[in-house]
Structure formats: structure tokens, C-alpha cells
Amino acid sequence: MNETDHYQHLILTEYTFERHFDESVAMEWMQEHWSKAFVFCGLYAALVFGGQHFMRDRQKLDLRKPMILWSLSLAIFSIVGAVRTGLYMLYILQSYGFKQSVCDRSFYNGPISKFWAYAFVLSKAPELGDTAFIVLRKQRLIFLHWYHHITVLLYSWYSYKDQVAGGGWFMCMNYAVHALMYSYYATRAAGYRVPRPCAMLITTAQIAQMAMGLTVVGLVYRWMQDGDCPSFLDNIVWASLMYLSYLVLFSMFFYQTYVKGLKGKGPKEE
């Protein structure tokens, strides 16, 4: 085994649970049940806005300890997911180049990444629980927060069932940004003061993620015309609208929070 092969072997070394994960079963389940995401989103909206009404005349709850556990668990999950999918992305980039990293669908069934791709889309359902802390603690619920949660869940499940190109970049970026964001939340919930530039950095990373998402979607569309990037026009349209709306909303949030001098609340989403 030469040095290059040895390096690739180290990158692609799987844990036992990753190796035994059956992506075909996961794919079959998602193709049959992806529309349940609409049910989750409907229940989410009802509980969120119904919960706000319920809490209107009640005292806010002190949920510091549950918030620490919640944010810390999601931070650890996101960090591990970012490392594992990042390693596979690094392997694709080094072995086949940038174009293949965009068009390659092996993120859905390749070593290392297949488990974390499925974990990624499933995680968008429990992440809806973020909003419960805002509602029960009677904090300000901005449109960006709940709009983002709903649309990410719907698009993730919708795209996973078709294994569209570009998914590797979407997952890697989201895992990485969530690793930063939930670590920030856990630190704040534990009572530690986080410097304002850290919050600005996370929001900047979110904006960069949306810009890169739009770029990847555009490249998928361009290369799809040559038959190199397997995707569907409707998926590209929805992805473009989604990422464009996120780019505008996160940019507006950054401007309102950090440029106009309003009191910063930290990153709200993504």
C-alpha cells in the first residue's frame, strides 16, 4: 500500500455502526414516508403559536439545565457529523476534484457518509424542539427562526428521497455551522459570557453557507444540462428559492443586530 492509498484508507475507515448501517432500508423508508414532514411541520406550527397564546398570561419558565443538555447534545452530534462528512468530502475533493464533490451522490451511500447523511435529515425533526425553549421562556420569536426550521425539514426529506446532487455540500456546511451554533448556545445557557464577535462570526458563517448553497445549486443546474449532475428542475427551483430567502433573511438579521447597533441576541438559527 503506497502513501496515498494508506492516507485514503485512514480517511475512509468506518466505525462498526457506520459499516453496518443499511442505507437501502433508510432510503426505502424515506421514499415512502417523506411526506410525513408536512405533518411534523403542521404540528410544530400549531404547538408554537398555540404555546405562545398559552404562555401569554403565565410566568416564563427557567429552563437553564434542560437548555444546557439540549444544546450540548446537539453540539456534540453536529461536531461529530461535521468531522465525518467533512472527511468524506475531503476524500472526494482530493481524489476527484471540485466538480465531482458537487455532483457525486455517493454521500448518500458511501462509507462514513451514508449513516451521517440519514442522521442529518432525521435530525431536522427533533431540532424543531429548539423553539420550545423560546416559547416557554417567553423570548421573542422571529420569523427567520420558525420559517427556517419548517423549510429545512421539508427540503431535507424531499431531497434525500431522490438523492440529488449537491447534498454533500449542503450537509457538510450545515453540520459545521450547527457545531458552532449549538456550542455557542450551550456556553450561553451554562451562564458564560461569550464575546460579541463570536456571535457575529456565527451569523457570518450562516450567511456564507447560504451564498455557497446558492452557488452549489447553480452549478448543479449548469452541469445537469451536460448530464453530469443528477437532479431535477423542481428540486433546483425549490433549493434556489430556499437559499435565496435564507441569504436575504440572515443578511437582514446581521444588519439589524450588528450594524444598526441593536442589542445582539446571538445567532438565531442554522
Phi and psi restraints in degrees (value plus and minus 20) as a CYANA .aco file:
   2 ASN   PHI     -97.4   -57.4
   2 ASN   PSI     156.7   196.7
   3 GLU   PHI     -83.1   -43.1
   3 GLU   PSI     -59.3   -19.3
   4 THR   PHI     -85.2   -45.2
   4 THR   PSI     -65.4   -25.4
   5 ASP   PHI     -83.1   -43.1
   5 ASP   PSI     -59.2   -19.2
   6 HIS   PHI     -84.6   -44.6
   6 HIS   PSI     -61.1   -21.1
   7 TYR   PHI     -84.1   -44.1
   7 TYR   PSI     -64.7   -24.7
   8 GLN   PHI     -85.6   -45.6
   8 GLN   PSI     -55.1   -15.1
   9 HIS   PHI     -83.2   -43.2
   9 HIS   PSI     -60.8   -20.8
  10 LEU   PHI     -85.3   -45.3
  10 LEU   PSI     -61.6   -21.6
  11 ILE   PHI     -83.3   -43.3
  11 ILE   PSI     -61.1   -21.1
  12 LEU   PHI    -112.7   -72.7
  12 LEU   PSI     -12.8    27.2
  13 THR   PHI     -83.9   -43.9
  13 THR   PSI     107.1   147.1
  14 GLU   PHI    -123.0   -83.0
  14 GLU   PSI     129.4   169.4
  15 TYR   PHI     -96.8   -56.8
  15 TYR   PSI     142.3   182.3
  16 THR   PHI     -78.9   -38.9
  16 THR   PSI     -64.2   -24.2
  17 PHE   PHI     -87.1   -47.1
  17 PHE   PSI     -49.3    -9.3
  18 GLU   PHI     -92.7   -52.7
  18 GLU   PSI     -60.1   -20.1
  19 ARG   PHI     -87.5   -47.5
  19 ARG   PSI     -55.4   -15.4
  20 HIS   PHI    -111.0   -71.0
  20 HIS   PSI     -20.3    19.7
  21 PHE   PHI     -90.4   -50.4
  21 PHE   PSI     107.8   147.8
  22 ASP   PHI    -117.5   -77.5
  22 ASP   PSI      78.6   118.6
  23 GLU   PHI     -89.1   -49.1
  23 GLU   PSI     -42.9    -2.9
  24 SER   PHI     -87.4   -47.4
  24 SER   PSI     -57.0   -17.0
  25 VAL   PHI     -87.6   -47.6
  25 VAL   PSI     -62.2   -22.2
  26 ALA   PHI     -81.9   -41.9
  26 ALA   PSI     -63.5   -23.5
  27 MET   PHI     -85.5   -45.5
  27 MET   PSI     -61.5   -21.5
  28 GLU   PHI     -82.2   -42.2
  28 GLU   PSI     -62.2   -22.2
  29 TRP   PHI     -83.8   -43.8
  29 TRP   PSI     -64.2   -24.2
  30 MET   PHI     -87.3   -47.3
  30 MET   PSI     -57.5   -17.5
  31 GLN   PHI     -84.7   -44.7
  31 GLN   PSI     -51.5   -11.5
  32 GLU   PHI    -105.3   -65.3
  32 GLU   PSI     -49.6    -9.6
  33 HIS   PHI    -142.0  -102.0
  33 HIS   PSI     -12.0    28.0
  34 TRP   PHI     -79.0   -39.0
  34 TRP   PSI     -49.9    -9.9
  35 SER   PHI     -87.4   -47.4
  35 SER   PSI     -33.5     6.5
  36 LYS   PHI     -83.0   -43.0
  36 LYS   PSI     -36.6     3.4
  37 ALA   PHI     -78.8   -38.8
  37 ALA   PSI     -53.3   -13.3
  38 PHE   PHI     -85.7   -45.7
  38 PHE   PSI     -56.3   -16.3
  39 VAL   PHI     -85.7   -45.7
  39 VAL   PSI     -66.7   -26.7
  40 PHE   PHI     -78.6   -38.6
  40 PHE   PSI     -62.3   -22.3
  41 CYS   PHI     -87.5   -47.5
  41 CYS   PSI     -58.2   -18.2
  42 GLY   PHI     -84.3   -44.3
  42 GLY   PSI     -65.2   -25.2
  43 LEU   PHI     -83.2   -43.2
  43 LEU   PSI     -59.9   -19.9
  44 TYR   PHI     -79.7   -39.7
  44 TYR   PSI     -69.5   -29.5
  45 ALA   PHI     -81.8   -41.8
  45 ALA   PSI     -61.8   -21.8
  46 ALA   PHI     -84.2   -44.2
  46 ALA   PSI     -63.0   -23.0
  47 LEU   PHI     -90.3   -50.3
  47 LEU   PSI     -57.2   -17.2
  48 VAL   PHI     -85.8   -45.8
  48 VAL   PSI     -74.6   -34.6
  49 PHE   PHI     -97.0   -57.0
  49 PHE   PSI     -50.2   -10.2
  50 GLY   PHI     -88.8   -48.8
  50 GLY   PSI     -57.5   -17.5
  51 GLY   PHI     -85.3   -45.3
  51 GLY   PSI     -58.4   -18.4
  52 GLN   PHI     -81.7   -41.7
  52 GLN   PSI     -61.6   -21.6
  53 HIS   PHI     -84.3   -44.3
  53 HIS   PSI     -61.8   -21.8
  54 PHE   PHI     -83.6   -43.6
  54 PHE   PSI     -57.5   -17.5
  55 MET   PHI    -106.0   -66.0
  55 MET   PSI     -24.4    15.6
  56 ARG   PHI     -74.9   -34.9
  56 ARG   PSI     -64.8   -24.8
  57 ASP   PHI    -127.4   -87.4
  57 ASP   PSI       2.0    42.0
  58 ARG   PHI    -139.3   -99.3
  58 ARG   PSI     138.9   178.9
  59 GLN   PHI     -90.7   -50.7
  59 GLN   PSI     122.0   162.0
  60 LYS   PHI     -87.1   -47.1
  60 LYS   PSI     132.6   172.6
  61 LEU   PHI    -114.8   -74.8
  61 LEU   PSI     127.9   167.9
  62 ASP   PHI    -113.8   -73.8
  62 ASP   PSI      85.0   125.0
  63 LEU   PHI    -137.6   -97.6
  63 LEU   PSI      14.4    54.4
  64 ARG   PHI     -79.2   -39.2
  64 ARG   PSI     -69.8   -29.8
  65 LYS   PHI     -85.1   -45.1
  65 LYS   PSI     -67.4   -27.4
  66 PRO   PHI     -79.4   -39.4
  66 PRO   PSI     -55.2   -15.2
  67 MET   PHI     -85.8   -45.8
  67 MET   PSI     -59.5   -19.5
  68 ILE   PHI     -82.0   -42.0
  68 ILE   PSI     -68.0   -28.0
  69 LEU   PHI     -84.7   -44.7
  69 LEU   PSI     -62.1   -22.1
  70 TRP   PHI     -82.7   -42.7
  70 TRP   PSI     -72.3   -32.3
  71 SER   PHI     -87.6   -47.6
  71 SER   PSI     -58.5   -18.5
  72 LEU   PHI     -86.1   -46.1
  72 LEU   PSI     -60.9   -20.9
  73 SER   PHI     -84.8   -44.8
  73 SER   PSI     -61.5   -21.5
  74 LEU   PHI     -91.3   -51.3
  74 LEU   PSI     -51.3   -11.3
  75 ALA   PHI     -85.4   -45.4
  75 ALA   PSI     -65.6   -25.6
  76 ILE   PHI     -83.7   -43.7
  76 ILE   PSI     -65.5   -25.5
  77 PHE   PHI     -77.0   -37.0
  77 PHE   PSI     -65.3   -25.3
  78 SER   PHI     -89.2   -49.2
  78 SER   PSI     -57.8   -17.8
  79 ILE   PHI     -83.1   -43.1
  79 ILE   PSI     -67.4   -27.4
  80 VAL   PHI     -84.6   -44.6
  80 VAL   PSI     -62.9   -22.9
  81 GLY   PHI     -81.6   -41.6
  81 GLY   PSI     -59.8   -19.8
  82 ALA   PHI     -85.1   -45.1
  82 ALA   PSI     -60.2   -20.2
  83 VAL   PHI     -87.7   -47.7
  83 VAL   PSI     -65.9   -25.9
  84 ARG   PHI     -89.1   -49.1
  84 ARG   PSI     -67.6   -27.6
  85 THR   PHI     -90.1   -50.1
  85 THR   PSI     -52.2   -12.2
  86 GLY   PHI     -84.7   -44.7
  86 GLY   PSI     -58.2   -18.2
  87 LEU   PHI     -83.8   -43.8
  87 LEU   PSI     -61.4   -21.4
  88 TYR   PHI     -89.1   -49.1
  88 TYR   PSI     -58.0   -18.0
  89 MET   PHI     -81.7   -41.7
  89 MET   PSI     -61.8   -21.8
  90 LEU   PHI     -80.8   -40.8
  90 LEU   PSI     -61.5   -21.5
  91 TYR   PHI     -82.0   -42.0
  91 TYR   PSI     -65.1   -25.1
  92 ILE   PHI     -84.2   -44.2
  92 ILE   PSI     -64.2   -24.2
  93 LEU   PHI     -82.1   -42.1
  93 LEU   PSI     -65.0   -25.0
  94 GLN   PHI     -92.4   -52.4
  94 GLN   PSI     -54.4   -14.4
  95 SER   PHI    -107.1   -67.1
  95 SER   PSI     -55.2   -15.2
  96 TYR   PHI    -148.1  -108.1
  96 TYR   PSI     -32.9     7.1
  97 GLY   PHI      77.8   117.8
  97 GLY   PSI     153.7   193.7
  98 PHE   PHI     -85.4   -45.4
  98 PHE   PSI     -63.2   -23.2
  99 LYS   PHI     -78.6   -38.6
  99 LYS   PSI     -62.7   -22.7
 100 GLN   PHI     -87.4   -47.4
 100 GLN   PSI     -51.7   -11.7
 101 SER   PHI     -85.4   -45.4
 101 SER   PSI     -49.0    -9.0
 102 VAL   PHI    -100.5   -60.5
 102 VAL   PSI     -62.6   -22.6
 103 CYS   PHI    -111.0   -71.0
 103 CYS   PSI     -36.9     3.1
 104 ASP   PHI     -89.5   -49.5
 104 ASP   PSI     106.8   146.8
 105 ARG   PHI    -116.8   -76.8
 105 ARG   PSI     -13.6    26.4
 106 SER   PHI     -90.0   -50.0
 106 SER   PSI     -29.9    10.1
 107 PHE   PHI     -80.5   -40.5
 107 PHE   PSI     -44.9    -4.9
 108 TYR   PHI    -102.9   -62.9
 108 TYR   PSI     -39.0     1.0
 109 ASN   PHI    -161.4  -121.4
 109 ASN   PSI     -10.6    29.4
 110 GLY   PHI    -104.7   -64.7
 110 GLY   PSI     147.1   187.1
 111 PRO   PHI     -80.4   -40.4
 111 PRO   PSI     126.5   166.5
 112 ILE   PHI      52.4    92.4
 112 ILE   PSI     -78.4   -38.4
 113 SER   PHI     -95.6   -55.6
 113 SER   PSI     -46.5    -6.5
 114 LYS   PHI     -81.4   -41.4
 114 LYS   PSI     -61.2   -21.2
 115 PHE   PHI     -86.6   -46.6
 115 PHE   PSI     -63.8   -23.8
 116 TRP   PHI     -94.5   -54.5
 116 TRP   PSI     -43.7    -3.7
 117 ALA   PHI     -87.2   -47.2
 117 ALA   PSI     -63.8   -23.8
 118 TYR   PHI     -90.8   -50.8
 118 TYR   PSI     -60.8   -20.8
 119 ALA   PHI     -80.9   -40.9
 119 ALA   PSI     -55.8   -15.8
 120 PHE   PHI     -80.9   -40.9
 120 PHE   PSI     -72.3   -32.3
 121 VAL   PHI     -88.8   -48.8
 121 VAL   PSI     -56.8   -16.8
 122 LEU   PHI     -86.4   -46.4
 122 LEU   PSI     -54.4   -14.4
 123 SER   PHI     -84.4   -44.4
 123 SER   PSI     -39.4     0.6
 124 LYS   PHI     -88.4   -48.4
 124 LYS   PSI     -40.1    -0.1
 125 ALA   PHI     -96.3   -56.3
 125 ALA   PSI     -75.5   -35.5
 126 PRO   PHI     -84.5   -44.5
 126 PRO   PSI     -44.9    -4.9
 127 GLU   PHI     -84.8   -44.8
 127 GLU   PSI     -35.7     4.3
 128 LEU   PHI     -79.6   -39.6
 128 LEU   PSI     -43.3    -3.3
 129 GLY   PHI     -83.6   -43.6
 129 GLY   PSI     -35.8     4.2
 130 ASP   PHI     -72.0   -32.0
 130 ASP   PSI     -60.5   -20.5
 131 THR   PHI     -88.7   -48.7
 131 THR   PSI     -45.2    -5.2
 132 ALA   PHI     -79.5   -39.5
 132 ALA   PSI     -56.8   -16.8
 133 PHE   PHI     -87.8   -47.8
 133 PHE   PSI     -55.1   -15.1
 134 ILE   PHI     -87.7   -47.7
 134 ILE   PSI     -64.8   -24.8
 135 VAL   PHI     -87.3   -47.3
 135 VAL   PSI     -68.1   -28.1
 136 LEU   PHI     -92.2   -52.2
 136 LEU   PSI     -43.8    -3.8
 137 ARG   PHI    -116.0   -76.0
 137 ARG   PSI     -15.5    24.5
 138 LYS   PHI      35.4    75.4
 138 LYS   PSI      24.5    64.5
 139 GLN   PHI    -111.1   -71.1
 139 GLN   PSI     147.2   187.2
 140 ARG   PHI     -91.5   -51.5
 140 ARG   PSI     105.3   145.3
 141 LEU   PHI    -121.3   -81.3
 141 LEU   PSI      89.6   129.6
 142 ILE   PHI    -108.9   -68.9
 142 ILE   PSI     136.4   176.4
 143 PHE   PHI     -76.0   -36.0
 143 PHE   PSI     -62.8   -22.8
 144 LEU   PHI     -73.7   -33.7
 144 LEU   PSI     -60.2   -20.2
 145 HIS   PHI     -82.1   -42.1
 145 HIS   PSI     -78.4   -38.4
 146 TRP   PHI     -96.3   -56.3
 146 TRP   PSI     -51.3   -11.3
 147 TYR   PHI     -82.4   -42.4
 147 TYR   PSI     -63.1   -23.1
 148 HIS   PHI     -84.3   -44.3
 148 HIS   PSI     -65.1   -25.1
 149 HIS   PHI     -79.2   -39.2
 149 HIS   PSI     -64.8   -24.8
 150 ILE   PHI     -86.9   -46.9
 150 ILE   PSI     -68.3   -28.3
 151 THR   PHI     -90.2   -50.2
 151 THR   PSI     -55.0   -15.0
 152 VAL   PHI     -85.5   -45.5
 152 VAL   PSI     -63.1   -23.1
 153 LEU   PHI     -80.4   -40.4
 153 LEU   PSI     -68.4   -28.4
 154 LEU   PHI     -83.1   -43.1
 154 LEU   PSI     -66.4   -26.4
 155 TYR   PHI     -89.7   -49.7
 155 TYR   PSI     -58.4   -18.4
 156 SER   PHI     -82.2   -42.2
 156 SER   PSI     -66.7   -26.7
 157 TRP   PHI     -89.8   -49.8
 157 TRP   PSI     -58.7   -18.7
 158 TYR   PHI     -82.5   -42.5
 158 TYR   PSI     -59.3   -19.3
 159 SER   PHI    -100.9   -60.9
 159 SER   PSI     -55.4   -15.4
 160 TYR   PHI     -81.1   -41.1
 160 TYR   PSI     -58.4   -18.4
 161 LYS   PHI     -85.0   -45.0
 161 LYS   PSI     -44.8    -4.8
 162 ASP   PHI    -122.0   -82.0
 162 ASP   PSI     -24.7    15.3
 163 GLN   PHI      29.7    69.7
 163 GLN   PSI      32.7    72.7
 164 VAL   PHI     -94.3   -54.3
 164 VAL   PSI     133.7   173.7
 165 ALA   PHI     -84.1   -44.1
 165 ALA   PSI     133.4   173.4
 166 GLY   PHI      74.2   114.2
 166 GLY   PSI     -33.9     6.1
 167 GLY   PHI     -80.6   -40.6
 167 GLY   PSI     -53.5   -13.5
 168 GLY   PHI     -81.3   -41.3
 168 GLY   PSI     -64.9   -24.9
 169 TRP   PHI     -86.1   -46.1
 169 TRP   PSI     -62.5   -22.5
 170 PHE   PHI     -79.5   -39.5
 170 PHE   PSI     -64.3   -24.3
 171 MET   PHI     -89.7   -49.7
 171 MET   PSI     -65.9   -25.9
 172 CYS   PHI     -79.9   -39.9
 172 CYS   PSI     -65.7   -25.7
 173 MET   PHI     -85.3   -45.3
 173 MET   PSI     -63.0   -23.0
 174 ASN   PHI     -86.4   -46.4
 174 ASN   PSI     -63.1   -23.1
 175 TYR   PHI     -78.3   -38.3
 175 TYR   PSI     -65.6   -25.6
 176 ALA   PHI     -84.5   -44.5
 176 ALA   PSI     -65.4   -25.4
 177 VAL   PHI     -87.1   -47.1
 177 VAL   PSI     -59.3   -19.3
 178 HIS   PHI     -85.7   -45.7
 178 HIS   PSI     -53.3   -13.3
 179 ALA   PHI     -79.9   -39.9
 179 ALA   PSI     -62.8   -22.8
 180 LEU   PHI     -89.3   -49.3
 180 LEU   PSI     -66.2   -26.2
 181 MET   PHI     -85.5   -45.5
 181 MET   PSI     -68.2   -28.2
 182 TYR   PHI     -93.3   -53.3
 182 TYR   PSI     -46.9    -6.9
 183 SER   PHI     -84.9   -44.9
 183 SER   PSI     -60.6   -20.6
 184 TYR   PHI     -80.9   -40.9
 184 TYR   PSI     -67.7   -27.7
 185 TYR   PHI     -80.8   -40.8
 185 TYR   PSI     -63.9   -23.9
 186 ALA   PHI     -83.4   -43.4
 186 ALA   PSI     -60.6   -20.6
 187 THR   PHI     -85.2   -45.2
 187 THR   PSI     -64.4   -24.4
 188 ARG   PHI     -84.8   -44.8
 188 ARG   PSI     -61.6   -21.6
 189 ALA   PHI     -84.8   -44.8
 189 ALA   PSI     -50.1   -10.1
 190 ALA   PHI     -96.5   -56.5
 190 ALA   PSI     -24.2    15.8
 191 GLY   PHI      76.1   116.1
 191 GLY   PSI     -13.6    26.4
 192 TYR   PHI    -108.1   -68.1
 192 TYR   PSI     121.8   161.8
 193 ARG   PHI    -102.4   -62.4
 193 ARG   PSI     106.2   146.2
 194 VAL   PHI    -125.3   -85.3
 194 VAL   PSI     108.4   148.4
 195 PRO   PHI     -75.6   -35.6
 195 PRO   PSI     121.9   161.9
 196 ARG   PHI     -74.9   -34.9
 196 ARG   PSI     -58.3   -18.3
 197 PRO   PHI     -78.5   -38.5
 197 PRO   PSI     -46.7    -6.7
 198 CYS   PHI     -87.0   -47.0
 198 CYS   PSI     -61.7   -21.7
 199 ALA   PHI     -85.3   -45.3
 199 ALA   PSI     -60.2   -20.2
 200 MET   PHI     -83.3   -43.3
 200 MET   PSI     -58.7   -18.7
 201 LEU   PHI     -82.8   -42.8
 201 LEU   PSI     -61.3   -21.3
 202 ILE   PHI     -86.3   -46.3
 202 ILE   PSI     -64.6   -24.6
 203 THR   PHI     -83.5   -43.5
 203 THR   PSI     -57.5   -17.5
 204 THR   PHI     -83.3   -43.3
 204 THR   PSI     -60.6   -20.6
 205 ALA   PHI     -83.6   -43.6
 205 ALA   PSI     -56.1   -16.1
 206 GLN   PHI     -84.3   -44.3
 206 GLN   PSI     -64.1   -24.1
 207 ILE   PHI     -83.7   -43.7
 207 ILE   PSI     -63.0   -23.0
 208 ALA   PHI     -82.5   -42.5
 208 ALA   PSI     -57.3   -17.3
 209 GLN   PHI     -81.7   -41.7
 209 GLN   PSI     -63.0   -23.0
 210 MET   PHI     -87.2   -47.2
 210 MET   PSI     -59.2   -19.2
 211 ALA   PHI     -84.3   -44.3
 211 ALA   PSI     -62.3   -22.3
 212 MET   PHI     -88.0   -48.0
 212 MET   PSI     -56.4   -16.4
 213 GLY   PHI     -79.8   -39.8
 213 GLY   PSI     -64.6   -24.6
 214 LEU   PHI     -82.3   -42.3
 214 LEU   PSI     -60.0   -20.0
 215 THR   PHI     -82.4   -42.4
 215 THR   PSI     -65.6   -25.6
 216 VAL   PHI     -82.7   -42.7
 216 VAL   PSI     -63.4   -23.4
 217 VAL   PHI     -80.5   -40.5
 217 VAL   PSI     -62.7   -22.7
 218 GLY   PHI     -83.1   -43.1
 218 GLY   PSI     -59.9   -19.9
 219 LEU   PHI     -88.4   -48.4
 219 LEU   PSI     -58.8   -18.8
 220 VAL   PHI     -79.5   -39.5
 220 VAL   PSI     -65.1   -25.1
 221 TYR   PHI     -82.2   -42.2
 221 TYR   PSI     -64.2   -24.2
 222 ARG   PHI     -82.8   -42.8
 222 ARG   PSI     -68.4   -28.4
 223 TRP   PHI     -98.5   -58.5
 223 TRP   PSI     -38.4     1.6
 224 MET   PHI     -85.2   -45.2
 224 MET   PSI     -50.7   -10.7
 225 GLN   PHI     -84.4   -44.4
 225 GLN   PSI     -47.1    -7.1
 226 ASP   PHI    -111.1   -71.1
 226 ASP   PSI     -20.3    19.7
 227 GLY   PHI      61.4   101.4
 227 GLY   PSI      -6.1    33.9
 228 ASP   PHI    -115.7   -75.7
 228 ASP   PSI     -42.1    -2.1
 229 CYS   PHI    -140.4  -100.4
 229 CYS   PSI      84.3   124.3
 230 PRO   PHI     -92.1   -52.1
 230 PRO   PSI      95.8   135.8
 231 SER   PHI    -179.8  -139.8
 231 SER   PSI    -191.2  -151.2
 232 PHE   PHI    -154.0  -114.0
 232 PHE   PSI     126.3   166.3
 233 LEU   PHI     -80.9   -40.9
 233 LEU   PSI     -60.2   -20.2
 234 ASP   PHI     -84.2   -44.2
 234 ASP   PSI     -56.8   -16.8
 235 ASN   PHI     -84.8   -44.8
 235 ASN   PSI     -61.8   -21.8
 236 ILE   PHI     -84.5   -44.5
 236 ILE   PSI     -59.9   -19.9
 237 VAL   PHI     -83.0   -43.0
 237 VAL   PSI     -68.4   -28.4
 238 TRP   PHI     -85.1   -45.1
 238 TRP   PSI     -60.4   -20.4
 239 ALA   PHI     -83.9   -43.9
 239 ALA   PSI     -61.0   -21.0
 240 SER   PHI     -83.2   -43.2
 240 SER   PSI     -66.4   -26.4
 241 LEU   PHI     -83.1   -43.1
 241 LEU   PSI     -60.9   -20.9
 242 MET   PHI     -83.8   -43.8
 242 MET   PSI     -72.3   -32.3
 243 TYR   PHI     -87.6   -47.6
 243 TYR   PSI     -55.4   -15.4
 244 LEU   PHI     -84.5   -44.5
 244 LEU   PSI     -63.6   -23.6
 245 SER   PHI     -84.3   -44.3
 245 SER   PSI     -59.1   -19.1
 246 TYR   PHI     -83.9   -43.9
 246 TYR   PSI     -63.1   -23.1
 247 LEU   PHI     -79.7   -39.7
 247 LEU   PSI     -63.6   -23.6
 248 VAL   PHI     -86.5   -46.5
 248 VAL   PSI     -66.8   -26.8
 249 LEU   PHI     -87.1   -47.1
 249 LEU   PSI     -62.3   -22.3
 250 PHE   PHI     -89.1   -49.1
 250 PHE   PSI     -55.7   -15.7
 251 SER   PHI     -85.5   -45.5
 251 SER   PSI     -61.1   -21.1
 252 MET   PHI     -84.0   -44.0
 252 MET   PSI     -60.5   -20.5
 253 PHE   PHI     -82.7   -42.7
 253 PHE   PSI     -63.8   -23.8
 254 PHE   PHI     -81.2   -41.2
 254 PHE   PSI     -65.0   -25.0
 255 TYR   PHI     -83.7   -43.7
 255 TYR   PSI     -68.0   -28.0
 256 GLN   PHI     -84.8   -44.8
 256 GLN   PSI     -56.6   -16.6
 257 THR   PHI    -105.7   -65.7
 257 THR   PSI     -61.7   -21.7
 258 TYR   PHI    -131.5   -91.5
 258 TYR   PSI     -44.9    -4.9
 259 VAL   PHI    -112.3   -72.3
 259 VAL   PSI     -63.8   -23.8
 260 LYS   PHI     -97.7   -57.7
 260 LYS   PSI     -28.0    12.0
 261 GLY   PHI      64.1   104.1
 261 GLY   PSI      -4.5    35.5
 262 LEU   PHI     -90.4   -50.4
 262 LEU   PSI     137.8   177.8
 263 LYS   PHI     -82.6   -42.6
 263 LYS   PSI     105.1   145.1
 264 GLY   PHI     -95.8   -55.8
 264 GLY   PSI     116.9   156.9
 265 LYS   PHI    -127.5   -87.5
 265 LYS   PSI     -18.8    21.2
 266 GLY   PHI      66.4   106.4
 266 GLY   PSI     155.1   195.1
 267 PRO   PHI     -87.6   -47.6
 267 PRO   PSI     117.0   157.0
 268 LYS   PHI    -116.7   -76.7
 268 LYS   PSI     -40.8    -0.8
 269 GLU   PHI    -182.9  -142.9
 269 GLU   PSI     152.0   192.0
